[in-house]
Amino acid sequence: MQKTYLIVGASSGIGRQAALQLAAAGHRVIGTYNKHPMFNETDLLEYHSLNILDENPDFNFLPENLDGLLYCPGSISLRPFARIKPEDFAADYQLQVLGAVKVIQAALPKLKNAENPSIVLFSTVAVQLGLSFHSQVAASKGAIEGLTRALAAEFAPKIRVNCIAPSLTDTPLAASLLSTEEKKEANAQRHPLKKIGTVGNIADMAEFLLSEKAAWISGQILHVDGGLAALKV
């Protein structure tokens, strides 16, 4: 059965991969972009401009029924804590947490019209592990994990809410961390599975959580991280 999904941040990386996979599976995908204009590629994949940092973003493009929402915008800024200004933390929170709040609040009436709606958010393995130089991203993503559980409880039993917590994944956001073969190999060796995550690895989990195959899963933080958070080998 065809579903309708909203993917915020569908112009690159994990969001784009998820949009392509869902459309290829026959679902209608409404994707958004901000800085990099995208054009409708098929009848099933349409794009709309959205700046989630606007005080009142325009969501007039949303349909009356939404089966799922995937919120992908994020940032990776790894610096010593002493060099991060309070306004840097605030900017990260605006994008990753308040942005998600704005989208969820706008989409909520549309999600309530669906049969088995699902919301999928993103965290990071750094929230559980505690990694040097990750204070900025971990602070915002820690809030996302709390929001996931709170909304899963509040929206039950109608809407499922889950969160994916990846480790380092080969996306444009992580380009500076994986800019050479040496960096890629060093980062791969940090993981028990000895490899870097791909956008497909993460998009597969997102597709699963949005689907009815995950109909009995809510309030979970799913670690797709090459075993990093749970294993020591």
N, C-alpha and C positions, 0 to 999 in steps of 0.2 A: 504494500500500500504506500502510495506517495505521501511523504511528509514535507512540511515546510520548516526550514531552519534559518535562524538569523546567526550570522557569524560576524562579530565586530572585530575588525582587524584582519580582513580576508585578502589583503593585497600581497602578502609575502609570508614566508616561513610556515609555521604550523597552521595558521589560519587559512592560508591559501591552499595548502595540501588538503586540509579537512574539507574545504569548499569543493575542490576538484573531486575528492573521493565520494562525497555525498551526492554531488550532481551525477557522477558516473553510475551511482547506484540507483538513479532514477528519482531522486528527491529534488524539490525546489529549494534553492539556496539563495538567500538574500545576504549579500556580503557588503561590508562597508570598507571604505578606504579614507585616508586623510591626506597625506602628502603626495602619494603617488597615484594619479588617476588610473582607474581601471575601467574597462568597457565590457559590456555584456558579451559573454563568450558563446553561450548556448541559450536556448529557451529556458533552461533550468537554472542557470547561474547568472544572476543580475547583481549589479553593483550600484551603490549609492554613496555619495560623499557624506562624511560625518566627522566632525571634530568634537570628540568627547570632552575636550577641555573647555568648550563653550559653556557659559553659565546655563543657557537653556538650549541644548542641542535640538535640532529639528528631527523628529521621528515620524513625520507624516507619511513616510514610505512604508511603514509597518503594515502588514496585512491584518485582517481581523482574527486570523487563527495562526498561532505559532506552536509547533510541536517541540521546538528546542531552541536554546540560546547557548552560544559558545562565545565567551569573552576573551579575546586573545591579546589586546594591547599590553605591552610590558616594556621594561628597560633593564639593562644590565650595567650597573656602574660599580666597579670594584675598586675601592680606594680605602686607605687608612681612615679610621673613624675621625681622627683629629683634623683631617683635611676636608671633611664633609660639613657644609654649612646647614643649619637648621632648615633654611629654605629649600635645600636640595631634598631633604627628607619630605618636606611638604609637597614639593612638585611630584615626587614619586608617588606619594599617597593620592594626590589628585588624579593621576593617570590610572593607577592600578586598582585603587579601592573606590574612590568616589566615582570614577568613570564606570566601574561595574555597577555601583549603586544606581546611577542615573539610568543605565541601560535596563537593568532589572526592573526598576520602577516603571519605566515606559512600556516594557514588554509584558509586565505581569497580567494586565487584563487580557492580552492576546493569548498568553500561555494558558490562562484559566479556561479558555474556549476549546482547548485541545483535550484529547482523551488521556494520553499518558505523557504529559510534558516533562521536559528535563532541562536543567541548567547545568552547564559545565564551566568551571572557573580554573584558573591556573595559579599554582604556588611554585615552590622550588625546594629541592632537597636540602638547601641551606637552612631552612626553618627548623628542621628536625636535627640536623647535624651540628650546626654552629660552626661556621667556617670563617677564617680570617678574611677581612676586607669585604665581607658580605653584609655589613650592618644595614646599609641603605635598602637593599633589595629584600633582605630577610624581615625588616620591620614592616614593610608594606605587605609582603606575602604572608607574614604571620597573621596580619589582620584579615587577609582573604580567607585563610583557613578557619578563623573564628567566624567570619561571616558565613562561610559554607555551612558550618554545623548549625548556626543559629537559624538560618533561613530554611535548612532542611527540616528542622523541627517545626518552624512556624508554618511552612507550606505543606507539610504532610497532612493527609495522604495524597493530596492532589498533584503536587509538583515535586519531582526529585531534584536534589541539588548535590552535586559532587565536585571534587577538585582533583586535578592532576598535578603532581609534584615531580617534575622531571629533574634529572641532573643535566649536565652540559650537553646541549643538543646542537647539531650543525645547522644553524639558522643565520640569517643576516645579522641578528642581534649579537650573536656570539662570534662574529667574523674576526674581531681583533684577538680573540683567545685561541683561534684555530687557524691563524694566518700562514702557518708553515707546517710542513709534514712533521717536523720535530715537535711542535706544539701539539699537533693532533695525536701523535704517538704517546707523548708524555701524559696527556689528559686521558687517553684510552687506558693506559696502564694503572690509573688511579681507581678504575672500576673493576669489580670482581669479574665482570664479563669481558673485560679488556677491549672495549670498543666505545666509540662515541655514539650517542643517540642520533637518530635521523628524524626528519620531520614526519616520515611515515610511521615510525614507532609511536610517536605521540598522537598523530592524527588517528591512528587505528584505535587507540584507547578512547579518544574523544568520540569517535563514531560509535563505538560500543556503548559508551555511557549515555549517549543521546538516544540510542535505540531501545526498543522494547525488550531486547535481550538482557538489559540491565534493569528490568522493571522492579526488581526486589533489592536494589542498591540505592541508598541515599545517605547523605551525611558523611561520606567517606573521603579521605585523602588518599588517592591512589598513587603510589610511588612507581614511576616508570623511569628508572635511574640506573640501569645496569647492575643492580644489586647493591649500590653504594650505601644506602641508608640502613640496610639490614644485615649485610654480610661483611665479615672480615676474613680475607683469605690470604 
